[in-house]
Amino acid sequence: MCQPATVTILPSGKTIVAAEGTTLLAAILAAEVELEHKCEGQAACGTCHIFVQEGRRGLSKVGREENEKLDTVVGVGSKSRLACQAKVLGTENIKVELLSFGSGR
């Protein structure tokens, strides 16, 4: 059985415990950290683009819609995810970095 994972949010350093199935967007907002998300979690805008610094295996795989949106976002790298699409699996702790610019614009 999976355990809740600790999500560390950089650069603030805030941490929050996230249950299995929670999106990174929901965890980040629950930690009272602001993250732009114009499409309300539909993988349509790309504004919730983040970098997963540690614990990528503790997240759901990138789906087709997320992959297609990431292809249109400036500044995407191998650690890029859309926070609204990445779900916590509860298998390992996760460290994410929020970008200092609105990458989905």
Contacts in CASP RR format, 6 or more apart in sequence:
PFRMAT RR
TARGET T0000
AUTHOR 0000-0000-0000
METHOD contacts of the structure
MODEL  1
MCQPATVTILPSGKTIVAAEGTTLLAAILAAEVELEHKCEGQAACGTCHI
FVQEGRRGLSKVGREENEKLDTVVGVGSKSRLACQAKVLGTENIKVELLS
FGSGR
2 20 0 8 1.000
2 89 0 8 1.000
2 90 0 8 1.000
2 91 0 8 1.000
3 90 0 8 1.000
4 17 0 8 1.000
4 18 0 8 1.000
4 19 0 8 1.000
4 20 0 8 1.000
4 88 0 8 1.000
4 90 0 8 1.000
5 17 0 8 1.000
5 18 0 8 1.000
5 20 0 8 1.000
5 58 0 8 1.000
5 88 0 8 1.000
5 89 0 8 1.000
5 90 0 8 1.000
5 91 0 8 1.000
5 92 0 8 1.000
5 93 0 8 1.000
5 94 0 8 1.000
6 15 0 8 1.000
6 16 0 8 1.000
6 17 0 8 1.000
6 18 0 8 1.000
6 93 0 8 1.000
6 94 0 8 1.000
7 15 0 8 1.000
7 16 0 8 1.000
7 17 0 8 1.000
7 18 0 8 1.000
7 24 0 8 1.000
7 27 0 8 1.000
7 28 0 8 1.000
7 31 0 8 1.000
7 88 0 8 1.000
7 93 0 8 1.000
7 94 0 8 1.000
7 95 0 8 1.000
7 96 0 8 1.000
8 14 0 8 1.000
8 15 0 8 1.000
8 54 0 8 1.000
8 93 0 8 1.000
8 94 0 8 1.000
8 95 0 8 1.000
8 96 0 8 1.000
9 15 0 8 1.000
9 16 0 8 1.000
9 28 0 8 1.000
9 31 0 8 1.000
9 33 0 8 1.000
9 96 0 8 1.000
9 98 0 8 1.000
10 53 0 8 1.000
10 95 0 8 1.000
10 96 0 8 1.000
10 97 0 8 1.000
10 98 0 8 1.000
11 97 0 8 1.000
11 98 0 8 1.000
12 33 0 8 1.000
12 98 0 8 1.000
14 31 0 8 1.000
14 32 0 8 1.000
14 33 0 8 1.000
15 31 0 8 1.000
16 27 0 8 1.000
16 28 0 8 1.000
16 30 0 8 1.000
16 31 0 8 1.000
18 24 0 8 1.000
18 26 0 8 1.000
18 27 0 8 1.000
18 30 0 8 1.000
18 88 0 8 1.000
18 90 0 8 1.000
18 94 0 8 1.000
19 88 0 8 1.000
19 90 0 8 1.000
20 88 0 8 1.000
20 89 0 8 1.000
20 90 0 8 1.000
21 60 0 8 1.000
21 87 0 8 1.000
21 88 0 8 1.000
21 89 0 8 1.000
21 90 0 8 1.000
22 87 0 8 1.000
22 88 0 8 1.000
23 41 0 8 1.000
23 83 0 8 1.000
23 84 0 8 1.000
23 85 0 8 1.000
23 86 0 8 1.000
23 87 0 8 1.000
23 88 0 8 1.000
24 50 0 8 1.000
24 59 0 8 1.000
24 81 0 8 1.000
24 83 0 8 1.000
24 84 0 8 1.000
24 86 0 8 1.000
24 87 0 8 1.000
24 88 0 8 1.000
24 94 0 8 1.000
24 96 0 8 1.000
25 35 0 8 1.000
25 37 0 8 1.000
25 41 0 8 1.000
25 48 0 8 1.000
25 83 0 8 1.000
25 84 0 8 1.000
27 88 0 8 1.000
28 35 0 8 1.000
28 50 0 8 1.000
28 83 0 8 1.000
28 96 0 8 1.000
28 98 0 8 1.000
29 35 0 8 1.000
33 98 0 8 1.000
35 48 0 8 1.000
35 50 0 8 1.000
35 83 0 8 1.000
35 98 0 8 1.000
36 47 0 8 1.000
36 48 0 8 1.000
36 102 0 8 1.000
37 45 0 8 1.000
37 47 0 8 1.000
37 48 0 8 1.000
37 83 0 8 1.000
37 84 0 8 1.000
38 45 0 8 1.000
38 46 0 8 1.000
38 47 0 8 1.000
39 45 0 8 1.000
39 46 0 8 1.000
39 47 0 8 1.000
39 84 0 8 1.000
40 84 0 8 1.000
41 48 0 8 1.000
41 84 0 8 1.000
41 85 0 8 1.000
42 84 0 8 1.000
43 65 0 8 1.000
43 66 0 8 1.000
43 69 0 8 1.000
43 82 0 8 1.000
43 84 0 8 1.000
43 85 0 8 1.000
44 69 0 8 1.000
45 69 0 8 1.000
45 104 0 8 1.000
46 69 0 8 1.000
46 70 0 8 1.000
46 72 0 8 1.000
46 73 0 8 1.000
46 82 0 8 1.000
46 103 0 8 1.000
46 104 0 8 1.000
47 102 0 8 1.000
47 103 0 8 1.000
47 104 0 8 1.000
47 105 0 8 1.000
48 82 0 8 1.000
48 83 0 8 1.000
48 84 0 8 1.000
49 70 0 8 1.000
49 73 0 8 1.000
49 75 0 8 1.000
49 76 0 8 1.000
49 80 0 8 1.000
49 81 0 8 1.000
49 82 0 8 1.000
49 83 0 8 1.000
49 99 0 8 1.000
49 102 0 8 1.000
49 103 0 8 1.000
49 104 0 8 1.000
50 80 0 8 1.000
50 81 0 8 1.000
50 82 0 8 1.000
50 83 0 8 1.000
50 96 0 8 1.000
50 97 0 8 1.000
50 98 0 8 1.000
50 99 0 8 1.000
51 77 0 8 1.000
51 79 0 8 1.000
51 80 0 8 1.000
51 81 0 8 1.000
51 96 0 8 1.000
51 97 0 8 1.000
51 99 0 8 1.000
52 59 0 8 1.000
52 79 0 8 1.000
52 80 0 8 1.000
52 81 0 8 1.000
52 86 0 8 1.000
52 94 0 8 1.000
52 95 0 8 1.000
52 96 0 8 1.000
53 79 0 8 1.000
53 95 0 8 1.000
53 96 0 8 1.000
53 97 0 8 1.000
54 93 0 8 1.000
54 94 0 8 1.000
54 95 0 8 1.000
55 92 0 8 1.000
55 93 0 8 1.000
55 94 0 8 1.000
55 95 0 8 1.000
56 79 0 8 1.000
56 94 0 8 1.000
57 89 0 8 1.000
57 91 0 8 1.000
57 92 0 8 1.000
58 88 0 8 1.000
58 89 0 8 1.000
58 90 0 8 1.000
58 91 0 8 1.000
58 92 0 8 1.000
58 94 0 8 1.000
59 81 0 8 1.000
59 86 0 8 1.000
59 87 0 8 1.000
59 88 0 8 1.000
59 89 0 8 1.000
59 94 0 8 1.000
60 85 0 8 1.000
60 86 0 8 1.000
60 87 0 8 1.000
60 89 0 8 1.000
62 70 0 8 1.000
62 81 0 8 1.000
62 85 0 8 1.000
63 85 0 8 1.000
65 85 0 8 1.000
66 81 0 8 1.000
66 82 0 8 1.000
66 85 0 8 1.000
66 86 0 8 1.000
69 82 0 8 1.000
70 76 0 8 1.000
70 80 0 8 1.000
70 81 0 8 1.000
70 82 0 8 1.000
73 80 0 8 1.000
73 103 0 8 1.000
73 104 0 8 1.000
74 103 0 8 1.000
74 104 0 8 1.000
75 103 0 8 1.000
76 103 0 8 1.000
81 96 0 8 1.000
83 96 0 8 1.000
88 94 0 8 1.000
END
